Amino acid sequence: MRKVFKLDEIDCAVCAGKLEDAIKKLNGVQDAKINFLTQKLTLEAADEDFDAVLDAVVKLTAEVEPDCEILR
């Protein structure tokens, strides 16, 4: 499954790249892309694991970029 989420308060392209790299390392993430200009995260994971993976991504985002929020 692939879904797109709006990011709130991602400050710079370097921060977006750092967050994208960290998300890609999470178990269950098949692919992740952050577009800094549009402030969007595209997340891909298996259908049956998607909710758990998304929860892990939200938690990781709070740790890596505390000002950034994934809007569901």
mmCIF file of the C-alpha atoms, coordinates in Angstrom:
data_MODEL
# 
_entry.id   MODEL 
# 
loop_
_atom_site.group_PDB 
_atom_site.id 
_atom_site.type_symbol 
_atom_site.label_atom_id 
_atom_site.label_alt_id 
_atom_site.label_comp_id 
_atom_site.label_asym_id 
_atom_site.label_entity_id 
_atom_site.label_seq_id 
_atom_site.pdbx_PDB_ins_code 
_atom_site.Cartn_x 
_atom_site.Cartn_y 
_atom_site.Cartn_z 
_atom_site.occupancy 
_atom_site.B_iso_or_equiv 
_atom_site.pdbx_formal_charge 
_atom_site.auth_seq_id 
_atom_site.auth_comp_id 
_atom_site.auth_asym_id 
_atom_site.auth_atom_id 
_atom_site.pdbx_PDB_model_num 
ATOM 1  C CA . MET A 1 1  ? 0.000  0.000  0.000  1.00 0.00 ? 1  MET A CA 1 
ATOM 2  C CA . ARG A 1 2  ? 1.190  3.497  -0.784 1.00 0.00 ? 2  ARG A CA 1 
ATOM 3  C CA . LYS A 1 3  ? -0.205 6.608  0.877  1.00 0.00 ? 3  LYS A CA 1 
ATOM 4  C CA . VAL A 1 4  ? 0.722  10.272 0.847  1.00 0.00 ? 4  VAL A CA 1 
ATOM 5  C CA . PHE A 1 5  ? 0.724  12.386 4.014  1.00 0.00 ? 5  PHE A CA 1 
ATOM 6  C CA . LYS A 1 6  ? 1.083  16.122 4.538  1.00 0.00 ? 6  LYS A CA 1 
ATOM 7  C CA . LEU A 1 7  ? 4.014  17.186 6.710  1.00 0.00 ? 7  LEU A CA 1 
ATOM 8  C CA . ASP A 1 8  ? 3.648  20.170 8.985  1.00 0.00 ? 8  ASP A CA 1 
ATOM 9  C CA . GLU A 1 9  ? 6.735  22.212 9.926  1.00 0.00 ? 9  GLU A CA 1 
ATOM 10 C CA . ILE A 1 10 ? 9.547  20.405 8.106  1.00 0.00 ? 10 ILE A CA 1 
ATOM 11 C CA . ASP A 1 11 ? 12.146 23.166 8.255  1.00 0.00 ? 11 ASP A CA 1 
ATOM 12 C CA . CYS A 1 12 ? 14.660 22.500 5.482  1.00 0.00 ? 12 CYS A CA 1 
ATOM 13 C CA . ALA A 1 13 ? 15.622 20.138 2.680  1.00 0.00 ? 13 ALA A CA 1 
ATOM 14 C CA . VAL A 1 14 ? 18.496 18.709 4.725  1.00 0.00 ? 14 VAL A CA 1 
ATOM 15 C CA . CYS A 1 15 ? 16.088 17.878 7.574  1.00 0.00 ? 15 CYS A CA 1 
ATOM 16 C CA . ALA A 1 16 ? 13.723 16.262 5.076  1.00 0.00 ? 16 ALA A CA 1 
ATOM 17 C CA . GLY A 1 17 ? 16.553 14.125 3.690  1.00 0.00 ? 17 GLY A CA 1 
ATOM 18 C CA . LYS A 1 18 ? 17.677 13.087 7.159  1.00 0.00 ? 18 LYS A CA 1 
ATOM 19 C CA . LEU A 1 19 ? 14.126 12.096 8.092  1.00 0.00 ? 19 LEU A CA 1 
ATOM 20 C CA . GLU A 1 20 ? 13.593 10.221 4.817  1.00 0.00 ? 20 GLU A CA 1 
ATOM 21 C CA . ASP A 1 21 ? 16.777 8.196  5.349  1.00 0.00 ? 21 ASP A CA 1 
ATOM 22 C CA . ALA A 1 22 ? 15.735 7.316  8.903  1.00 0.00 ? 22 ALA A CA 1 
ATOM 23 C CA . ILE A 1 23 ? 12.237 6.260  7.814  1.00 0.00 ? 23 ILE A CA 1 
ATOM 24 C CA . LYS A 1 24 ? 13.625 3.997  5.084  1.00 0.00 ? 24 LYS A CA 1 
ATOM 25 C CA . LYS A 1 25 ? 15.580 2.062  7.741  1.00 0.00 ? 25 LYS A CA 1 
ATOM 26 C CA . LEU A 1 26 ? 12.461 1.140  9.738  1.00 0.00 ? 26 LEU A CA 1 
ATOM 27 C CA . ASN A 1 27 ? 11.262 -2.472 9.598  1.00 0.00 ? 27 ASN A CA 1 
ATOM 28 C CA . GLY A 1 28 ? 8.300  -2.851 7.272  1.00 0.00 ? 28 GLY A CA 1 
ATOM 29 C CA . VAL A 1 29 ? 8.967  0.245  5.185  1.00 0.00 ? 29 VAL A CA 1 
ATOM 30 C CA . GLN A 1 30 ? 9.187  -0.738 1.528  1.00 0.00 ? 30 GLN A CA 1 
ATOM 31 C CA . ASP A 1 31 ? 9.860  2.821  0.362  1.00 0.00 ? 31 ASP A CA 1 
ATOM 32 C CA . ALA A 1 32 ? 9.590  6.378  1.621  1.00 0.00 ? 32 ALA A CA 1 
ATOM 33 C CA . LYS A 1 33 ? 10.032 9.705  -0.117 1.00 0.00 ? 33 LYS A CA 1 
ATOM 34 C CA . ILE A 1 34 ? 9.793  13.195 1.309  1.00 0.00 ? 34 ILE A CA 1 
ATOM 35 C CA . ASN A 1 35 ? 9.275  16.111 -1.026 1.00 0.00 ? 35 ASN A CA 1 
ATOM 36 C CA . PHE A 1 36 ? 10.409 19.211 0.823  1.00 0.00 ? 36 PHE A CA 1 
ATOM 37 C CA . LEU A 1 37 ? 8.827  21.643 -1.653 1.00 0.00 ? 37 LEU A CA 1 
ATOM 38 C CA . THR A 1 38 ? 5.355  20.130 -1.387 1.00 0.00 ? 38 THR A CA 1 
ATOM 39 C CA . GLN A 1 39 ? 5.828  19.134 2.278  1.00 0.00 ? 39 GLN A CA 1 
ATOM 40 C CA . LYS A 1 40 ? 4.603  15.583 1.581  1.00 0.00 ? 40 LYS A CA 1 
ATOM 41 C CA . LEU A 1 41 ? 5.653  12.106 2.674  1.00 0.00 ? 41 LEU A CA 1 
ATOM 42 C CA . THR A 1 42 ? 4.934  9.150  0.407  1.00 0.00 ? 42 THR A CA 1 
ATOM 43 C CA . LEU A 1 43 ? 5.061  5.953  2.433  1.00 0.00 ? 43 LEU A CA 1 
ATOM 44 C CA . GLU A 1 44 ? 4.906  2.432  1.065  1.00 0.00 ? 44 GLU A CA 1 
ATOM 45 C CA . ALA A 1 45 ? 4.451  -0.686 3.216  1.00 0.00 ? 45 ALA A CA 1 
ATOM 46 C CA . ALA A 1 46 ? 2.604  -4.010 3.087  1.00 0.00 ? 46 ALA A CA 1 
ATOM 47 C CA . ASP A 1 47 ? -1.165 -3.642 3.465  1.00 0.00 ? 47 ASP A CA 1 
ATOM 48 C CA . GLU A 1 48 ? -1.378 -5.817 6.565  1.00 0.00 ? 48 GLU A CA 1 
ATOM 49 C CA . ASP A 1 49 ? 1.455  -3.953 8.304  1.00 0.00 ? 49 ASP A CA 1 
ATOM 50 C CA . PHE A 1 50 ? 0.685  -0.417 7.170  1.00 0.00 ? 50 PHE A CA 1 
ATOM 51 C CA . ASP A 1 51 ? -0.912 0.908  10.377 1.00 0.00 ? 51 ASP A CA 1 
ATOM 52 C CA . ALA A 1 52 ? 1.924  -0.418 12.566 1.00 0.00 ? 52 ALA A CA 1 
ATOM 53 C CA . VAL A 1 53 ? 4.539  0.966  10.182 1.00 0.00 ? 53 VAL A CA 1 
ATOM 54 C CA . LEU A 1 54 ? 2.809  4.353  10.132 1.00 0.00 ? 54 LEU A CA 1 
ATOM 55 C CA . ASP A 1 55 ? 2.770  4.446  13.936 1.00 0.00 ? 55 ASP A CA 1 
ATOM 56 C CA . ALA A 1 56 ? 6.520  3.714  13.941 1.00 0.00 ? 56 ALA A CA 1 
ATOM 57 C CA . VAL A 1 57 ? 7.093  6.464  11.360 1.00 0.00 ? 57 VAL A CA 1 
ATOM 58 C CA . VAL A 1 58 ? 5.127  8.983  13.458 1.00 0.00 ? 58 VAL A CA 1 
ATOM 59 C CA . LYS A 1 59 ? 7.154  8.069  16.550 1.00 0.00 ? 59 LYS A CA 1 
ATOM 60 C CA . LEU A 1 60 ? 10.446 8.278  14.656 1.00 0.00 ? 60 LEU A CA 1 
ATOM 61 C CA . THR A 1 61 ? 9.493  11.648 13.178 1.00 0.00 ? 61 THR A CA 1 
ATOM 62 C CA . ALA A 1 62 ? 8.894  13.022 16.679 1.00 0.00 ? 62 ALA A CA 1 
ATOM 63 C CA . GLU A 1 63 ? 12.384 11.863 17.686 1.00 0.00 ? 63 GLU A CA 1 
ATOM 64 C CA . VAL A 1 64 ? 14.302 12.993 14.573 1.00 0.00 ? 64 VAL A CA 1 
ATOM 65 C CA . GLU A 1 65 ? 12.396 16.230 13.832 1.00 0.00 ? 65 GLU A CA 1 
ATOM 66 C CA . PRO A 1 66 ? 10.414 17.243 16.948 1.00 0.00 ? 66 PRO A CA 1 
ATOM 67 C CA . ASP A 1 67 ? 8.826  20.264 15.228 1.00 0.00 ? 67 ASP A CA 1 
ATOM 68 C CA . CYS A 1 68 ? 7.522  18.177 12.309 1.00 0.00 ? 68 CYS A CA 1 
ATOM 69 C CA . GLU A 1 69 ? 4.147  16.471 12.422 1.00 0.00 ? 69 GLU A CA 1 
ATOM 70 C CA . ILE A 1 70 ? 2.614  13.960 10.018 1.00 0.00 ? 70 ILE A CA 1 
ATOM 71 C CA . LEU A 1 71 ? -0.976 14.985 9.357  1.00 0.00 ? 71 LEU A CA 1 
ATOM 72 C CA . ARG A 1 72 ? -3.226 11.948 8.924  1.00 0.00 ? 72 ARG A CA 1 
# 
